Amino acid sequence: MPAFELEEALKSPRDEDERWHVRRDGIRIWVSGSVTALRNEQGKVVGFFKVVRDCTGKQSYIEGLENRRHEVASSTTYKEVTVTTLAHELRNPLTPLFHAVQLIRLSPSTQHLEQPLKIIDRQLEALRRLVDAAAACRFLKRAIGFCRDKAVRPSEAAGVATG
């Protein structure tokens, strides 16, 4: 038994730990163990007793869950960055298009273009709403995460979502 385990067993009723362990046959296993100091009637230590339980299956399951959680978090972050980038990249060309339509309307003798301009306006507005919704999604997720971390009143959550 390692010296640090024996020292801990002397200080407290028993020393418990969980760790990877290599068996004599070379196989690595996750163990949960405890070391107890054995004392005689006078309280003098006469030996130590160690119990070790193989918890490899439990540890493997926990590690698998942690890996899956990390994958999901990475995937979610990637999606959020992608949506934010997409919203930004789509917003950039929309502004000049809105302005171009306004400039065409200000030009003389463009009455024959009014119907096509209305169609362009309508489609640009639909695109703007989509881009705004995509950008707002990032702020909403940020607000939800903030609210999960601590108790927040609805008025505070609204401030987080817009900031």
N, C-alpha and C positions, 0 to 999 in steps of 0.2 A: 504494500500500500504506500502511496506517496506520503512523504513526511508532512506536507501541509494538511492533508486530510486527517492525519493522526493528531496534529496540533489542534485543529478545530474540534475534533471529537473530545479532546481533553477539556476544552474551554466550555463547550455546551453539551447538553445531553446527547446530541447526535449531530453529525455533519452530513448535510444532504447536498447533492449536486446532480446536474444533468450535463452530459458531454458525449462527444464522439470517443469511442474506445476501439482499439484494435485487439481482436481476440488472438489467442495463441495460433490459430490456423490462418491468421492474416486477414480475416474478414473484418471490415469496419462496421461497427454497430453503434447506435445511439443508446446510451444507457442512463437510467435514473438510479442513483445509488445512495446509500447512507452508511456511515461508519459510526459505530457506537463503542464507547470505551466500556470494557467489562471490569467491574470493581469487586473486590472482596468485601467482607463484612466491615472491615475497618475503613473502607473507601479508597484503598490503594488500587491503582490500575494494575490488573493482572493480564490484560490482553485487549484485543480489539475484535469486533465482529462487523463484517461488511456484507450488506445485501445489495445485489445489483439486479436490476430488471431491464430486459431488452425492450426498448421502446422505439425501435427503428421504424416500424410501420407507422406509428403515430407521428414521429418526426418527419418522415418522408411525406406524409399527408399534409402536415403543416407547411413544409417547404414548398410543396406543390401549390397550395393555396396562395402563399406569399408570391410565388412566381407568377401565378395567374393574375393576382391583384396588380402586380407591377406591369404586366403586359396590358391590362385594361387601362391603367392610368396612363401609360405611354401612348396607347392608341387614342385615348380621349384627348390628351394634350395635342397630339398630331392633328386630330380632326379640328380642334379649336383653332390652332394656328393656321390650318388650311382655310377654314371658313373666314377667319379674320383677314388673311392675305387676299383671298378671293374678293371679299367685300371691298377692300382697299383698291385692288386692281380694277374692279368694275366701276367704282365711284370716280376714279380719275378720268376716264373718257366720257362719263355721263355729263359732267358740268359743261365742257365745251359744246356737246351736242345740244343741251338746253339753250345755251347762248346762241348757237348758230340758228336755231329755230326762231329765236326772238329777233335776230338780225334780219332774217329773211322777211319776217312780218313787218319790220320797219322800212323795208325797201319799197319804193313806189311800184305800183302795178303788179302786185303779187296776189290779187284776188283769186286768180285761177289756181293758186297753190294752197288755198285755205284748207280744202279737204285733205290733201296729203299731209299738211302741217298738223292738222288735228289728229290724224292717225299716228304721226311721229310723236306728238305730245303725249298721247295716250300710252304708247308703248314705252316711251322714256319714263313716264311716271310709274308704270308697272315695274320697270327695272329698278328705279330708285327705291320703291317700297321693298323689293326683294333684297337689295343691298342693305338697306336700313335694318331689315329684319335679321339678316345674317350678322350684322355688326351688333345688334342688340342682344342676340343670342349669347355672345361672349360675356356681355355685362351681366346678363341674367344668371348665367352659370357661376360667375364670380360672386354675385350676391347670394346665391343659394349656398355656395361653399362657405361664405362668411357667416351666414346664419346658422349653418350646421355647427361651426366651430364654437359659437357662443349664443346665448339667448339674446335675441334682437327683436325690438318692437318693429311692426310693419313700417312705420315712418322712417326708421333708421335703414331698413333694408332697401327702401326706395332710393335713398341717398347713395348707397353702395352701388346699386345697379346703374346709376347714371354717372357715377364718378370714375 
